[in-house]
Amino acid sequence: DKITWFRAGGLAEALFQPADEEDLAAFLRAVPEEVPVMVVGVGSNLLVRDGGIPGFVVRLSAKGFGEAEATGPTTIKAGAATPDKRVAAVACEAGIGGFHFYHGIPGAIGGALRMNAGANGVETRERVVEVTALDRKGNLHTLSNADMGYAYRHSSAPAGLIFTSAIFEGFPEDKAAIKAAMDAVQNHRDTVQP
């Protein structure tokens, strides 16, 4: 009950927090396929039943999966545990437009990728170039935007894939304009969701 925003619900049977992608891959290779594995992010969109969660709960660590950086004039690479707000801040610092909407989303990039998170008329699918993921056997996969099969608040990427990072594409924009857009997102959120 300490890994969700609501601080409610039962316990996980077992919790695993991998240090990095290699650690996660080794874990997935070692756990028998009949043992359930559920990935959770920051828990902002998660309710857990009182009976808890069977099998392993995997929570990606901020240290191993929580970095975001501008990798080019209009590109950002972010780990799946990176808070959405952090991606917006990195984009602003680098003068990369198109990420202001993340400033108002209380989750992490892994969840944004899985559910095509969006706000203020912009969705994750509009920014994704490619996604890196591990399957249940620990094999690494690279998915294109098309492979993610995005629709409104949905991705048809296989449910068993665990997203570890993504590369995003924005556009050059004045930092002051980005900051103003981020402030507008926050003001709107504060008004409609006090």
Summary of the structure (lengths in Angstrom):
residues: 194
radius of gyration: 16.8
end to end distance: 23.9
largest distance: 51.6
contacts: 634
relative contact order: 0.17
helix: 31%
strand: 30%
